[in-house]
Amino acid sequence: MGIHIDTAYFHEICITVLCGFAALLTFVLVERIVYYAILKWRVHRIRKGLDAAGRLTSTVENLAGRDVLARSIADYVAVQDEPEITRSRVEDLSSALYLTMDARVSARLWVLDTVVTAAPLLGLLGTILGIMDTFDALSAGGISDPAAVSRGIAAALLATAIGIGTALYGLMAHNLLHRVADVILEEFKSFLLAATR
């Protein structure tokens, strides 16, 4: 007497989880695009705050809002007005602000990377379970209809197709968002350099 595993049930779970991965990817993609659009708008506003010499003026304080970009620039400009501030302290602050900005801009990108890695493997697992279910049905019922076997294998391969499709979608989204994040961080770095006195 062996252990019986309901492979059809676990095959369906794999497909459901893969569809959940696709929904999660869509949510992260939309959320990050909206966030990056807001930051790009703030970058444009800060760029307008540059004076003719290319330095950030005191009007940057008026830009300080709820977003980390404007708040960090305003803090960086304000700290340089403190008496007896050392150059090394200013450099330490710029590094800390950059790390904070990087963490905020790159937030949730790890989700995309994880899904890109896990989706094909989960799809393959679903396919294996689906094929096992087809072979179980063959051995139990002695099905001699080749069309029924083909339908079973086609249903099993659906998991692999969804897994690979989800991984491709996640890879494109990750590359797009990573590129936009790099551009925003480079803009932030240029603002810090422009604000250095």
Backbone as CSV, one residue per row, in Angstrom:
resi,resn,N_x,N_y,N_z,CA_x,CA_y,CA_z,C_x,C_y,C_z
1,MET,0.851,-1.182,0.000,0.000,0.000,0.000,0.893,1.241,0.000
2,GLY,0.765,2.058,-1.023,1.580,3.259,-1.142,0.795,4.506,-0.776
3,ILE,1.512,5.565,-0.671,0.892,6.853,-0.365,0.329,7.429,-1.656
4,HIS,-0.920,7.840,-1.603,-1.548,8.429,-2.783,-1.540,9.954,-2.647
5,ILE,-0.978,10.618,-3.642,-0.944,12.084,-3.672,-1.890,12.528,-4.775
6,ASP,-2.742,13.465,-4.438,-3.686,13.993,-5.430,-2.939,14.981,-6.322
7,THR,-2.289,14.474,-7.359,-1.454,15.312,-8.222,-2.272,16.341,-8.994
8,ALA,-3.522,16.016,-9.320,-4.372,16.977,-10.035,-4.625,18.210,-9.172
9,TYR,-4.833,17.989,-7.881,-5.075,19.102,-6.955,-3.846,20.006,-6.880
10,PHE,-2.661,19.408,-6.726,-1.442,20.202,-6.618,-1.082,20.868,-7.947
11,HIS,-1.447,20.243,-9.052,-1.265,20.856,-10.372,-2.088,22.144,-10.458
12,GLU,-3.333,22.076,-10.008,-4.197,23.265,-10.008,-3.662,24.341,-9.059
13,ILE,-3.112,23.931,-7.925,-2.522,24.900,-6.995,-1.352,25.624,-7.659
14,CYS,-0.514,24.884,-8.374,0.624,25.506,-9.074,0.146,26.564,-10.073
15,ILE,-0.895,26.237,-10.827,-1.420,27.191,-11.809,-2.022,28.410,-11.104
16,THR,-2.727,28.189,-9.995,-3.317,29.301,-9.241,-2.232,30.213,-8.679
17,VAL,-1.178,29.622,-8.130,-0.073,30.427,-7.583,0.613,31.214,-8.705
18,LEU,0.794,30.599,-9.864,1.403,31.312,-10.989,0.544,32.499,-11.426
19,CYS,-0.771,32.318,-11.438,-1.656,33.445,-11.767,-1.562,34.527,-10.696
20,GLY,-1.398,34.118,-9.438,-1.180,35.084,-8.358,0.122,35.840,-8.537
21,PHE,1.172,35.133,-8.990,2.449,35.783,-9.282,2.270,36.853,-10.357
22,ALA,1.515,36.535,-11.399,1.285,37.506,-12.474,0.547,38.732,-11.948
23,ALA,-0.432,38.516,-11.075,-1.162,39.641,-10.476,-0.236,40.470,-9.584
24,LEU,0.618,39.803,-8.810,1.569,40.509,-7.955,2.545,41.332,-8.785
25,LEU,3.022,40.758,-9.881,3.910,41.501,-10.779,3.235,42.756,-11.313
26,THR,1.974,42.613,-11.700,1.228,43.756,-12.232,1.076,44.838,-11.168
27,PHE,0.762,44.430,-9.942,0.608,45.404,-8.860,1.909,46.161,-8.610
28,VAL,3.021,45.430,-8.488,4.313,46.072,-8.226,4.699,46.976,-9.384
29,LEU,4.470,46.529,-10.611,4.801,47.330,-11.784,4.025,48.643,-11.794
30,VAL,2.720,48.574,-11.577,1.891,49.794,-11.582,2.281,50.714,-10.430
31,GLU,2.476,50.143,-9.236,2.832,50.959,-8.070,4.158,51.672,-8.274
32,ARG,5.163,50.964,-8.789,6.474,51.564,-9.009,6.428,52.602,-10.131
33,ILE,5.662,52.351,-11.188,5.557,53.328,-12.282,4.941,54.625,-11.771
34,VAL,3.899,54.522,-10.964,3.271,55.723,-10.395,4.261,56.456,-9.491
35,TYR,4.954,55.704,-8.634,5.927,56.311,-7.722,7.057,56.989,-8.500
36,TYR,7.563,56.309,-9.521,8.646,56.888,-10.314,8.172,58.115,-11.089
37,ALA,6.939,58.116,-11.547,6.401,59.288,-12.246,6.349,60.486,-11.309
38,ILE,5.942,60.250,-10.065,5.915,61.342,-9.073,7.328,61.846,-8.819
39,LEU,8.284,60.934,-8.665,9.665,61.357,-8.434,10.232,62.114,-9.631
40,LYS,9.905,61.655,-10.836,10.388,62.366,-12.024,9.804,63.782,-12.097
41,TRP,8.557,63.933,-11.686,7.948,65.258,-11.632,8.679,66.125,-10.613
42,ARG,9.035,65.516,-9.468,9.783,66.259,-8.451,11.182,66.622,-8.967
43,VAL,11.802,65.713,-9.710,13.119,66.001,-10.298,13.014,67.218,-11.214
44,HIS,11.965,67.269,-12.010,11.742,68.409,-12.902,11.587,69.701,-12.099
45,ARG,10.843,69.650,-11.006,10.659,70.840,-10.159,11.976,71.283,-9.518
46,ILE,12.767,70.314,-9.067,14.055,70.654,-8.448,14.998,71.222,-9.497
47,ARG,14.960,70.672,-10.694,15.795,71.174,-11.776,15.492,72.653,-12.037
48,LYS,14.219,73.033,-11.904,13.848,74.445,-12.058,14.414,75.301,-10.926
49,GLY,14.705,74.651,-9.770,15.261,75.373,-8.626,16.753,75.632,-8.731
50,LEU,17.364,75.138,-9.785,18.791,75.401,-9.979,18.982,76.836,-10.456
51,ASP,19.946,77.529,-9.877,20.210,78.899,-10.334,21.099,78.868,-11.574
52,ALA,21.457,80.020,-12.076,22.228,80.110,-13.321,23.601,79.458,-13.193
53,ALA,24.162,79.455,-11.998,25.485,78.850,-11.795,25.396,77.336,-11.637
54,GLY,24.183,76.794,-11.647,24.024,75.356,-11.510,23.932,74.882,-10.080
55,ARG,23.792,75.831,-9.137,23.681,75.447,-7.724,22.227,75.534,-7.289
56,LEU,21.890,74.711,-6.331,20.538,74.750,-5.793,20.387,75.972,-4.907
57,THR,19.334,76.703,-5.117,19.097,77.912,-4.341,18.314,77.580,-3.082
58,SER,18.093,78.579,-2.273,17.342,78.375,-1.032,15.882,78.042,-1.300
59,THR,15.428,78.226,-2.530,14.034,77.888,-2.843,13.774,76.391,-2.794
60,VAL,14.849,75.587,-2.685,14.673,74.143,-2.585,13.871,73.797,-1.333
61,GLU,14.036,74.599,-0.284,13.276,74.346,0.943,11.780,74.393,0.672
62,ASN,11.361,75.201,-0.300,9.940,75.264,-0.642,9.475,73.982,-1.324
63,LEU,10.406,73.224,-1.904,10.051,71.994,-2.584,9.919,70.817,-1.630
64,ALA,10.432,70.967,-0.417,10.421,69.854,0.531,8.988,69.414,0.786
65,GLY,8.687,68.251,0.349,7.353,67.691,0.523,7.440,66.370,1.232
66,ARG,6.523,65.511,0.925,6.495,64.210,1.572,7.433,63.204,0.921
67,ASP,7.885,63.478,-0.302,8.725,62.481,-0.962,10.170,62.589,-0.490
68,VAL,10.858,61.475,-0.528,12.209,61.376,-0.004,13.202,62.198,-0.818
69,LEU,12.964,62.369,-2.093,13.882,63.106,-2.951,14.005,64.569,-2.527
70,ALA,12.885,65.274,-2.508,12.917,66.698,-2.162,13.343,66.918,-0.716
71,ARG,12.892,66.041,0.177,13.250,66.179,1.583,14.752,65.992,1.772
72,SER,15.341,65.039,1.068,16.783,64.795,1.187,17.592,65.958,0.648
73,ILE,17.175,66.493,-0.491,17.884,67.648,-1.062,17.792,68.839,-0.114
74,ALA,16.598,69.084,0.425,16.424,70.207,1.349,17.287,70.025,2.605
75,ASP,17.348,68.803,3.126,18.188,68.534,4.304,19.663,68.762,3.980
76,TYR,20.071,68.350,2.792,21.470,68.480,2.398,21.855,69.951,2.249
77,VAL,20.967,70.733,1.662,21.234,72.175,1.518,21.259,72.837,2.893
78,ALA,20.324,72.468,3.767,20.220,73.102,5.087,21.423,72.781,5.970
79,VAL,21.933,71.557,5.918,23.040,71.188,6.796,24.317,71.944,6.449
80,GLN,24.453,72.350,5.209,25.656,73.079,4.822,25.666,74.515,5.344
81,ASP,24.501,74.997,5.782,24.425,76.338,6.366,24.760,76.341,7.851
82,GLU,24.903,75.147,8.435,25.230,75.078,9.861,26.657,75.563,10.081
83,PRO,26.866,76.289,11.183,28.225,76.767,11.460,29.145,75.600,11.831
84,GLU,30.372,75.710,11.433,31.423,74.747,11.746,31.123,73.324,11.250
85,ILE,30.420,73.197,10.159,30.184,71.873,9.583,31.435,71.467,8.812
86,THR,31.902,70.263,9.027,33.127,69.810,8.361,32.798,69.169,7.012
87,ARG,33.795,69.162,6.166,33.631,68.569,4.837,33.325,67.064,4.936
88,SER,33.987,66.379,5.863,33.755,64.946,6.009,32.328,64.665,6.500
89,ARG,31.809,65.539,7.336,30.425,65.373,7.820,29.435,65.553,6.669
90,VAL,29.698,66.503,5.795,28.843,66.721,4.627,28.901,65.510,3.698
91,GLU,30.106,64.955,3.507,30.241,63.769,2.663,29.526,62.562,3.271
92,ASP,29.624,62.416,4.596,28.911,61.324,5.268,27.404,61.477,5.103
93,LEU,26.921,62.707,5.216,25.490,62.951,5.056,25.049,62.643,3.627
94,SER,25.852,63.037,2.646,25.469,62.759,1.258,25.423,61.251,1.003
95,SER,26.363,60.499,1.582,26.331,59.038,1.433,25.103,58.442,2.101
96,ALA,24.778,58.918,3.287,23.594,58.410,4.002,22.309,58.740,3.246
97,LEU,22.226,59.946,2.710,21.041,60.331,1.944,20.920,59.495,0.677
98,TYR,22.046,59.223,0.026,22.020,58.404,-1.187,21.550,56.978,-0.876
99,LEU,22.036,56.416,0.225,21.615,55.066,0.607,20.122,55.020,0.934
100,THR,19.633,56.051,1.605,18.204,56.121,1.916,17.385,56.227,0.641
101,MET,17.843,57.080,-0.259,17.144,57.250,-1.532,17.152,55.959,-2.336
102,ASP,18.290,55.281,-2.371,18.405,54.022,-3.100,17.443,52.976,-2.533
103,ALA,17.348,52.908,-1.222,16.443,51.936,-0.594,14.987,52.231,-0.947
104,ARG,14.623,53.498,-0.957,13.230,53.861,-1.273,12.903,53.640,-2.744
105,VAL,13.837,54.012,-3.627,13.586,53.881,-5.061,13.581,52.411,-5.484
106,SER,14.439,51.609,-4.886,14.550,50.199,-5.263,13.618,49.279,-4.474
107,ALA,12.780,49.858,-3.633,11.867,49.036,-2.827,10.975,48.188,-3.724
108,ARG,10.749,46.980,-3.313,9.861,46.008,-3.972,10.392,45.466,-5.300
109,LEU,11.546,45.910,-5.757,12.100,45.332,-6.981,12.561,43.889,-6.744
110,TRP,12.851,43.561,-5.489,13.247,42.189,-5.161,12.097,41.213,-5.425
111,VAL,10.855,41.698,-5.329,9.700,40.835,-5.594,9.746,40.368,-7.047
112,LEU,10.040,41.285,-7.955,10.114,40.932,-9.369,11.221,39.921,-9.618
113,ASP,12.357,40.132,-8.994,13.489,39.223,-9.171,13.145,37.825,-8.654
114,THR,12.470,37.761,-7.526,12.085,36.473,-6.950,11.091,35.737,-7.836
115,VAL,10.096,36.460,-8.344,9.088,35.831,-9.198,9.714,35.344,-10.504
116,VAL,10.628,36.121,-11.062,11.297,35.718,-12.303,12.046,34.395,-12.096
117,THR,12.632,34.224,-10.931,13.357,32.992,-10.633,12.409,31.831,-10.323
118,ALA,11.359,32.096,-9.555,10.491,31.023,-9.064,9.441,30.558,-10.078
119,ALA,8.953,31.438,-10.931,7.836,31.085,-11.823,8.142,29.913,-12.762
120,PRO,9.291,29.889,-13.448,9.533,28.732,-14.314,9.643,27.417,-13.537
121,LEU,10.227,27.475,-12.350,10.353,26.268,-11.534,8.992,25.776,-11.070
122,LEU,8.141,26.701,-10.661,6.795,26.318,-10.240,5.995,25.793,-11.434
123,GLY,6.175,26.390,-12.592,5.519,25.897,-13.804,5.964,24.485,-14.154
124,LEU,7.252,24.225,-14.018,7.769,22.887,-14.277,7.203,21.876,-13.280
125,LEU,7.124,22.277,-12.012,6.521,21.403,-11.002,5.068,21.094,-11.350
126,GLY,4.329,22.119,-11.765,2.936,21.904,-12.164,2.815,20.953,-13.343
127,THR,3.735,21.073,-14.292,3.715,20.172,-15.445,4.011,18.732,-15.025
128,ILE,4.996,18.558,-14.176,5.319,17.209,-13.698,4.121,16.595,-12.981
129,LEU,3.478,17.387,-12.125,2.301,16.878,-11.405,1.168,16.549,-12.371
130,GLY,0.979,17.382,-13.394,-0.067,17.129,-14.383,0.193,15.872,-15.195
131,ILE,1.436,15.631,-15.551,1.787,14.426,-16.299,1.628,13.191,-15.406
132,MET,2.012,13.343,-14.142,1.808,12.225,-13.211,0.324,11.879,-13.104
133,ASP,-0.529,12.902,-13.064,-1.972,12.671,-12.991,-2.464,11.957,-14.256
134,THR,-1.948,12.339,-15.400,-2.329,11.682,-16.658,-1.911,10.210,-16.655
135,PHE,-0.698,9.942,-16.191,-0.242,8.548,-16.136,-1.030,7.739,-15.107
136,ASP,-1.423,8.391,-14.006,-2.280,7.715,-13.016,-3.600,7.298,-13.654
137,ALA,-4.185,8.211,-14.426,-5.459,7.915,-15.077,-5.287,6.796,-16.102
138,LEU,-4.156,6.779,-16.802,-3.877,5.717,-17.771,-3.762,4.356,-17.080
139,SER,-3.028,4.336,-15.993,-2.807,3.057,-15.318,-4.057,2.559,-14.605
140,ALA,-4.871,3.459,-14.097,-6.066,3.051,-13.355,-7.186,2.608,-14.290
141,GLY,-7.374,3.325,-15.375,-8.517,3.037,-16.233,-8.183,2.322,-17.508
142,GLY,-6.926,2.165,-17.782,-6.547,1.522,-19.019,-7.048,2.273,-20.234
143,ILE,-6.949,3.568,-20.211,-7.424,4.395,-21.315,-6.595,4.090,-22.556
144,SER,-7.285,3.775,-23.597,-6.572,3.483,-24.845,-6.784,4.567,-25.883
145,ASP,-7.482,5.636,-25.490,-7.769,6.730,-26.414,-6.568,7.689,-26.443
146,PRO,-5.842,7.779,-27.538,-4.690,8.695,-27.613,-5.100,10.157,-27.441
147,ALA,-6.309,10.508,-27.857,-6.760,11.901,-27.716,-6.869,12.284,-26.245
148,ALA,-7.319,11.364,-25.401,-7.432,11.645,-23.966,-6.057,11.838,-23.348
149,VAL,-5.100,11.033,-23.771,-3.723,11.186,-23.274,-3.153,12.526,-23.721
150,SER,-3.393,12.883,-24.962,-2.895,14.163,-25.487,-3.500,15.335,-24.738
151,ARG,-4.805,15.254,-24.448,-5.454,16.341,-23.682,-4.854,16.458,-22.287
152,GLY,-4.574,15.325,-21.671,-3.970,15.339,-20.329,-2.590,15.953,-20.324
153,ILE,-1.794,15.599,-21.315,-0.438,16.158,-21.392,-0.488,17.641,-21.748
154,ALA,-1.416,18.024,-22.631,-1.561,19.448,-22.979,-1.957,20.266,-21.750
155,ALA,-2.868,19.705,-20.944,-3.263,20.405,-19.714,-2.086,20.508,-18.750
156,ALA,-1.257,19.480,-18.729,-0.086,19.506,-17.845,0.917,20.563,-18.296
157,LEU,1.106,20.685,-19.596,2.080,21.649,-20.125,1.624,23.095,-19.960
158,LEU,0.357,23.294,-19.677,-0.154,24.648,-19.448,0.589,25.331,-18.304
159,ALA,0.932,24.572,-17.273,1.653,25.151,-16.129,3.014,25.688,-16.543
160,THR,3.717,24.951,-17.387,5.022,25.429,-17.859,4.866,26.693,-18.692
161,ALA,3.851,26.709,-19.554,3.621,27.897,-20.390,3.320,29.119,-19.527
162,ILE,2.479,28.953,-18.514,2.161,30.085,-17.627,3.401,30.507,-16.843
163,GLY,4.179,29.538,-16.380,5.398,29.863,-15.622,6.405,30.636,-16.447
164,ILE,6.630,30.203,-17.678,7.592,30.903,-18.536,7.060,32.276,-18.934
165,GLY,5.763,32.358,-19.232,5.165,33.655,-19.564,5.247,34.639,-18.407
166,THR,4.989,34.155,-17.202,5.084,35.007,-16.015,6.517,35.470,-15.793
167,ALA,7.476,34.561,-15.990,8.886,34.927,-15.815,9.321,35.973,-16.839
168,LEU,8.886,35.835,-18.085,9.235,36.829,-19.109,8.629,38.189,-18.793
169,TYR,7.371,38.177,-18.364,6.696,39.414,-17.969,7.439,40.078,-16.810
170,GLY,7.806,39.273,-15.823,8.534,39.806,-14.672,9.913,40.320,-15.042
171,LEU,10.590,39.623,-15.960,11.921,40.056,-16.378,11.869,41.397,-17.103
172,MET,10.900,41.547,-17.990,10.766,42.836,-18.698,10.414,43.949,-17.721
173,ALA,9.499,43.676,-16.786,9.121,44.687,-15.796,10.310,45.045,-14.913
174,HIS,11.073,44.039,-14.481,12.241,44.290,-13.625,13.278,45.142,-14.343
175,ASN,13.571,44.803,-15.589,14.570,45.580,-16.338,14.118,47.015,-16.561
176,LEU,12.854,47.207,-16.890,12.320,48.555,-17.084,12.410,49.369,-15.801
177,LEU,11.914,48.803,-14.713,11.907,49.538,-13.448,13.318,49.784,-12.929
178,HIS,14.194,48.813,-13.118,15.572,48.984,-12.664,16.257,50.124,-13.429
179,ARG,15.982,50.224,-14.709,16.566,51.308,-15.516,16.044,52.670,-15.072
180,VAL,14.738,52.769,-14.846,14.168,54.044,-14.395,14.712,54.407,-13.017
181,ALA,14.854,53.410,-12.138,15.409,53.668,-10.801,16.838,54.187,-10.901
182,ASP,17.637,53.604,-11.798,19.014,54.077,-11.985,19.054,55.528,-12.453
183,VAL,18.153,55.894,-13.360,18.104,57.272,-13.858,17.749,58.229,-12.723
184,ILE,16.775,57.871,-11.909,16.375,58.730,-10.789,17.519,58.877,-9.791
185,LEU,18.221,57.783,-9.501,19.343,57.858,-8.561,20.493,58.688,-9.126
186,GLU,20.725,58.616,-10.423,21.758,59.462,-11.029,21.378,60.940,-10.950
187,GLU,20.101,61.232,-11.164,19.619,62.617,-11.018,19.835,63.089,-9.577
188,PHE,19.514,62.228,-8.622,19.683,62.581,-7.207,21.157,62.847,-6.912
189,LYS,22.038,62.009,-7.435,23.467,62.208,-7.219,23.924,63.534,-7.816
190,SER,23.393,63.872,-8.995,23.783,65.149,-9.609,23.269,66.325,-8.792
191,PHE,22.102,66.186,-8.174,21.590,67.254,-7.309,22.480,67.426,-6.075
192,LEU,22.933,66.307,-5.504,23.820,66.405,-4.343,25.129,67.103,-4.726
193,LEU,25.654,66.769,-5.887,26.890,67.424,-6.335,26.661,68.905,-6.608
194,ALA,25.508,69.234,-7.170,25.212,70.640,-7.454,24.990,71.435,-6.171
195,ALA,24.523,70.782,-5.129,24.225,71.485,-3.868,25.452,71.591,-2.971
196,THR,26.546,70.915,-3.310,27.752,70.948,-2.471,28.411,72.318,-2.584
197,ARG,28.729,72.848,-1.428,29.384,74.173,-1.418,30.842,74.035,-1.073
